[in-house]
């Protein structure tokens, strides 16, 4: 029987998994490398993610600073509406990444689950009866199992499988920011507007109170080297890229006091396995979709619940991990592939733009009523059912 777990990572996946393990009767401790609060941009929590939080009884705390996001309108370079997609069934929510991280961590500690910061994993060693983790500060910890919830650049993944495939680069870099209210924006609060510009992609949503939350995706064919993007002054670069496009991109970017750092858009998929006998990966450490999916955080929370159920119902950790991976891999890989297809439309050339704008209205109409889309959003984890 599994009684204790080390959870590496204190973002979304780590605290969510720790709470799920606690719900399953397993004592978990979260180890987070950073000592400072996380910053970053904002994210969408899809209906399936909100539902997973409800199963954890954590939705109230986690969504306290979120606002509903019921629809997305996509537009061409000229501003022509290509279509509007409404979330079927329950609502999606938008919130700052930092607010979600802090809320989940606070809820975790409120349940008497320890969250230790300044604990950067160096390596781990598995034995017949458990696993021993070593941290950069010289301390160690032991438990029955170890869960790698440490994100797309997972150290747990690196130690678990040194031959794991590298991150997949989407050919895009992305950043964003938070701009004060501006007369250039007229969209209703919570309604996303996304514009396929000639040379870059721009999206924004108006938060309650009128602040404009925005992001930009810029084609960047060669994967950037470490530090390369930070050396670029992105304000004039973005203003130039969006010159001549319809929409408020230039006004919003000009009014933004500080940008979220520009980063390469990457994904994780195709790992040989998500686990060994005593160690398992969840969330972006196992399978990171690009932000286009709108599913990264939601899938991470789902993972924690499914893993906890499997460990609750199966005494052998390797058996529990195999059942968890079997249950989760097909779903997340479909979502990752769909996001990759969508990324390609953001970097279309002149001919590709004409084709995209011609077929997009039909594609969006079909997507809004497709069973595949409903399966993504309607996914529910029955905690009482046997894993």
Beta strands, then each sheet from edge to edge (+ up, - down):
strand 1: 4-8
strand 2: 27-32
strand 3: 42-45
strand 4: 67-68
strand 5: 71-75
strand 6: 81-86
strand 7: 93-96
strand 8: 115-117
strand 9: 121-126
strand 10: 131-135
strand 11: 140-143
strand 12: 145-148
strand 13: 168-179
strand 14: 191-196
strand 15: 200-206
strand 16: 212-219
strand 17: 256-267
strand 18: 279-281
sheet 1: 8+ 2+ 1+ 12+ 18+
sheet 2: 3+ 7- 4+
sheet 3: 6+ 5- 14- 15+ 16- 13+ 17-
sheet 4: 9+ 10- 11+
end
